[in-house]
Amino acid sequence: MSKSARSVLIFGWYLVALGGALIAIPNVMLGMFGLPTTSDVWIRVVGVLALCLAFYYIQAARHGLTPMLRWTVYARSSVFICFAAFVLLGLAEAPLVLFGAVDLAGALWTYWALRSEGLA
């Protein structure tokens, strides 16, 4: 497995953990980041979406789908930008940026791996 595929595979497993936690123990996860707890179903919906993304990421990594690996760099970077914008606009609390920071770190890891492989 290439370095870029491994970076996406590991990020996919992070999404499995995040998605599972958002489904099973959403208020624990929210509380850990100082975000308000909820009884709405939407946080669990986000968990399901994270699991769906995890499936795509893991499969793309396992099969070495370089175009998909590249696309994740753009998508994960945009998560950070959007979350930061939500905070700056007063739509969300600052801890939301921490979730985006994980996405940005993963995106940069994949980008540098793709670049080192001559695939960026």
ChimeraX commands (.cxc) that place a marker at each C-alpha (Angstrom):
marker #1 position 0.00,0.00,0.00 radius 0.5
marker #1 position 1.31,3.44,-0.91 radius 0.5
marker #1 position 1.95,6.14,1.68 radius 0.5
marker #1 position -0.94,8.22,0.33 radius 0.5
marker #1 position -3.32,5.25,0.45 radius 0.5
marker #1 position -2.22,4.48,4.01 radius 0.5
marker #1 position -2.94,8.06,5.08 radius 0.5
marker #1 position -6.48,7.81,3.68 radius 0.5
marker #1 position -6.97,4.35,5.18 radius 0.5
marker #1 position -6.05,5.64,8.64 radius 0.5
marker #1 position -8.32,8.64,8.20 radius 0.5
marker #1 position -11.09,6.25,7.16 radius 0.5
marker #1 position -10.67,4.34,10.42 radius 0.5
marker #1 position -10.76,7.65,12.31 radius 0.5
marker #1 position -14.11,8.30,10.63 radius 0.5
marker #1 position -15.33,4.85,11.68 radius 0.5
marker #1 position -14.51,5.70,15.30 radius 0.5
marker #1 position -16.02,9.19,15.06 radius 0.5
marker #1 position -19.15,7.99,13.28 radius 0.5
marker #1 position -19.68,5.15,15.72 radius 0.5
marker #1 position -19.24,7.46,18.69 radius 0.5
marker #1 position -21.65,10.03,17.25 radius 0.5
marker #1 position -24.25,7.31,16.83 radius 0.5
marker #1 position -23.72,5.49,20.13 radius 0.5
marker #1 position -22.60,8.21,22.57 radius 0.5
marker #1 position -23.15,11.57,20.86 radius 0.5
marker #1 position -23.35,13.68,24.01 radius 0.5
marker #1 position -20.11,12.26,25.35 radius 0.5
marker #1 position -18.38,13.29,22.12 radius 0.5
marker #1 position -19.98,16.73,22.11 radius 0.5
marker #1 position -19.13,17.26,25.77 radius 0.5
marker #1 position -15.48,16.34,25.20 radius 0.5
marker #1 position -15.20,19.29,22.84 radius 0.5
marker #1 position -17.25,21.71,24.91 radius 0.5
marker #1 position -20.13,21.63,22.47 radius 0.5
marker #1 position -23.74,21.68,23.68 radius 0.5
marker #1 position -25.41,18.29,24.16 radius 0.5
marker #1 position -28.53,17.40,22.23 radius 0.5
marker #1 position -31.37,14.94,22.06 radius 0.5
marker #1 position -32.01,15.65,18.37 radius 0.5
marker #1 position -31.42,12.83,15.92 radius 0.5
marker #1 position -29.25,15.02,13.67 radius 0.5
marker #1 position -25.98,14.32,15.48 radius 0.5
marker #1 position -26.58,10.61,14.89 radius 0.5
marker #1 position -27.36,11.36,11.23 radius 0.5
marker #1 position -23.93,13.01,11.03 radius 0.5
marker #1 position -22.48,9.81,12.54 radius 0.5
marker #1 position -24.10,7.71,9.81 radius 0.5
marker #1 position -22.71,10.07,7.16 radius 0.5
marker #1 position -19.24,9.79,8.72 radius 0.5
marker #1 position -19.52,5.98,8.51 radius 0.5
marker #1 position -20.52,6.22,4.84 radius 0.5
marker #1 position -17.52,8.44,4.11 radius 0.5
marker #1 position -15.34,6.02,6.06 radius 0.5
marker #1 position -16.44,3.19,3.78 radius 0.5
marker #1 position -15.49,5.18,0.67 radius 0.5
marker #1 position -12.14,6.24,2.12 radius 0.5
marker #1 position -11.20,2.75,3.26 radius 0.5
marker #1 position -12.16,1.20,-0.06 radius 0.5
marker #1 position -10.34,3.87,-2.08 radius 0.5
marker #1 position -7.22,3.27,0.00 radius 0.5
marker #1 position -7.44,-0.53,-0.23 radius 0.5
marker #1 position -7.76,-0.35,-4.03 radius 0.5
marker #1 position -5.21,2.43,-4.53 radius 0.5
marker #1 position -7.67,4.75,-6.28 radius 0.5
marker #1 position -5.31,7.68,-6.74 radius 0.5
marker #1 position -7.92,10.12,-8.12 radius 0.5
marker #1 position -10.10,9.53,-5.05 radius 0.5
marker #1 position -7.09,9.96,-2.76 radius 0.5
marker #1 position -6.47,13.35,-4.42 radius 0.5
marker #1 position -10.14,14.35,-4.08 radius 0.5
marker #1 position -10.03,13.72,-0.33 radius 0.5
marker #1 position -7.34,16.38,0.02 radius 0.5
marker #1 position -9.70,19.03,-1.38 radius 0.5
marker #1 position -12.74,17.80,0.54 radius 0.5
marker #1 position -10.98,17.49,3.91 radius 0.5
marker #1 position -9.32,20.89,3.52 radius 0.5
marker #1 position -12.69,22.47,2.80 radius 0.5
marker #1 position -14.10,20.99,6.02 radius 0.5
marker #1 position -11.57,23.01,8.00 radius 0.5
marker #1 position -12.34,26.17,6.03 radius 0.5
marker #1 position -16.10,25.77,6.50 radius 0.5
marker #1 position -15.88,24.96,10.21 radius 0.5
marker #1 position -13.59,27.95,10.78 radius 0.5
marker #1 position -16.04,30.16,8.86 radius 0.5
marker #1 position -18.94,28.89,11.01 radius 0.5
marker #1 position -17.01,29.88,14.13 radius 0.5
marker #1 position -15.96,33.28,12.74 radius 0.5
marker #1 position -19.56,34.03,11.75 radius 0.5
marker #1 position -20.78,33.15,15.23 radius 0.5
marker #1 position -22.75,30.13,14.03 radius 0.5
marker #1 position -20.75,27.63,16.12 radius 0.5
marker #1 position -18.51,27.46,19.14 radius 0.5
marker #1 position -14.71,27.47,18.73 radius 0.5
marker #1 position -14.21,23.75,19.57 radius 0.5
marker #1 position -15.80,22.89,16.21 radius 0.5
marker #1 position -12.53,23.99,14.60 radius 0.5
marker #1 position -10.81,21.05,16.34 radius 0.5
marker #1 position -12.81,18.61,14.21 radius 0.5
marker #1 position -11.83,20.58,11.13 radius 0.5
marker #1 position -8.20,20.63,12.22 radius 0.5
marker #1 position -8.14,16.82,12.18 radius 0.5
marker #1 position -9.46,16.91,8.62 radius 0.5
marker #1 position -6.87,19.48,7.60 radius 0.5
marker #1 position -4.03,17.50,9.18 radius 0.5
marker #1 position -5.17,14.38,7.35 radius 0.5
marker #1 position -5.47,16.27,4.09 radius 0.5
marker #1 position -1.96,17.66,4.41 radius 0.5
marker #1 position -0.60,14.21,5.25 radius 0.5
marker #1 position -2.21,12.76,2.12 radius 0.5
marker #1 position -1.06,15.68,-0.02 radius 0.5
marker #1 position 2.56,15.33,1.11 radius 0.5
marker #1 position 2.41,11.57,0.56 radius 0.5
marker #1 position 0.98,12.02,-2.94 radius 0.5
marker #1 position 3.65,14.61,-3.67 radius 0.5
marker #1 position 6.45,12.32,-2.48 radius 0.5
marker #1 position 5.05,9.61,-4.77 radius 0.5
marker #1 position 4.96,12.02,-7.74 radius 0.5
marker #1 position 1.14,11.84,-7.84 radius 0.5
marker #1 position 0.09,15.27,-6.52 radius 0.5
marker link #1:1,2 radius 0.2
marker link #1:2,3 radius 0.2
marker link #1:3,4 radius 0.2
marker link #1:4,5 radius 0.2
marker link #1:5,6 radius 0.2
marker link #1:6,7 radius 0.2
marker link #1:7,8 radius 0.2
marker link #1:8,9 radius 0.2
marker link #1:9,10 radius 0.2
marker link #1:10,11 radius 0.2
marker link #1:11,12 radius 0.2
marker link #1:12,13 radius 0.2
marker link #1:13,14 radius 0.2
marker link #1:14,15 radius 0.2
marker link #1:15,16 radius 0.2
marker link #1:16,17 radius 0.2
marker link #1:17,18 radius 0.2
marker link #1:18,19 radius 0.2
marker link #1:19,20 radius 0.2
marker link #1:20,21 radius 0.2
marker link #1:21,22 radius 0.2
marker link #1:22,23 radius 0.2
marker link #1:23,24 radius 0.2
marker link #1:24,25 radius 0.2
marker link #1:25,26 radius 0.2
marker link #1:26,27 radius 0.2
marker link #1:27,28 radius 0.2
marker link #1:28,29 radius 0.2
marker link #1:29,30 radius 0.2
marker link #1:30,31 radius 0.2
marker link #1:31,32 radius 0.2
marker link #1:32,33 radius 0.2
marker link #1:33,34 radius 0.2
marker link #1:34,35 radius 0.2
marker link #1:35,36 radius 0.2
marker link #1:36,37 radius 0.2
marker link #1:37,38 radius 0.2
marker link #1:38,39 radius 0.2
marker link #1:39,40 radius 0.2
marker link #1:40,41 radius 0.2
marker link #1:41,42 radius 0.2
marker link #1:42,43 radius 0.2
marker link #1:43,44 radius 0.2
marker link #1:44,45 radius 0.2
marker link #1:45,46 radius 0.2
marker link #1:46,47 radius 0.2
marker link #1:47,48 radius 0.2
marker link #1:48,49 radius 0.2
marker link #1:49,50 radius 0.2
marker link #1:50,51 radius 0.2
marker link #1:51,52 radius 0.2
marker link #1:52,53 radius 0.2
marker link #1:53,54 radius 0.2
marker link #1:54,55 radius 0.2
marker link #1:55,56 radius 0.2
marker link #1:56,57 radius 0.2
marker link #1:57,58 radius 0.2
marker link #1:58,59 radius 0.2
marker link #1:59,60 radius 0.2
marker link #1:60,61 radius 0.2
marker link #1:61,62 radius 0.2
marker link #1:62,63 radius 0.2
marker link #1:63,64 radius 0.2
marker link #1:64,65 radius 0.2
marker link #1:65,66 radius 0.2
marker link #1:66,67 radius 0.2
marker link #1:67,68 radius 0.2
marker link #1:68,69 radius 0.2
marker link #1:69,70 radius 0.2
marker link #1:70,71 radius 0.2
marker link #1:71,72 radius 0.2
marker link #1:72,73 radius 0.2
marker link #1:73,74 radius 0.2
marker link #1:74,75 radius 0.2
marker link #1:75,76 radius 0.2
marker link #1:76,77 radius 0.2
marker link #1:77,78 radius 0.2
marker link #1:78,79 radius 0.2
marker link #1:79,80 radius 0.2
marker link #1:80,81 radius 0.2
marker link #1:81,82 radius 0.2
marker link #1:82,83 radius 0.2
marker link #1:83,84 radius 0.2
marker link #1:84,85 radius 0.2
marker link #1:85,86 radius 0.2
marker link #1:86,87 radius 0.2
marker link #1:87,88 radius 0.2
marker link #1:88,89 radius 0.2
marker link #1:89,90 radius 0.2
marker link #1:90,91 radius 0.2
marker link #1:91,92 radius 0.2
marker link #1:92,93 radius 0.2
marker link #1:93,94 radius 0.2
marker link #1:94,95 radius 0.2
marker link #1:95,96 radius 0.2
marker link #1:96,97 radius 0.2
marker link #1:97,98 radius 0.2
marker link #1:98,99 radius 0.2
marker link #1:99,100 radius 0.2
marker link #1:100,101 radius 0.2
marker link #1:101,102 radius 0.2
marker link #1:102,103 radius 0.2
marker link #1:103,104 radius 0.2
marker link #1:104,105 radius 0.2
marker link #1:105,106 radius 0.2
marker link #1:106,107 radius 0.2
marker link #1:107,108 radius 0.2
marker link #1:108,109 radius 0.2
marker link #1:109,110 radius 0.2
marker link #1:110,111 radius 0.2
marker link #1:111,112 radius 0.2
marker link #1:112,113 radius 0.2
marker link #1:113,114 radius 0.2
marker link #1:114,115 radius 0.2
marker link #1:115,116 radius 0.2
marker link #1:116,117 radius 0.2
marker link #1:117,118 radius 0.2
marker link #1:118,119 radius 0.2
marker link #1:119,120 radius 0.2
view
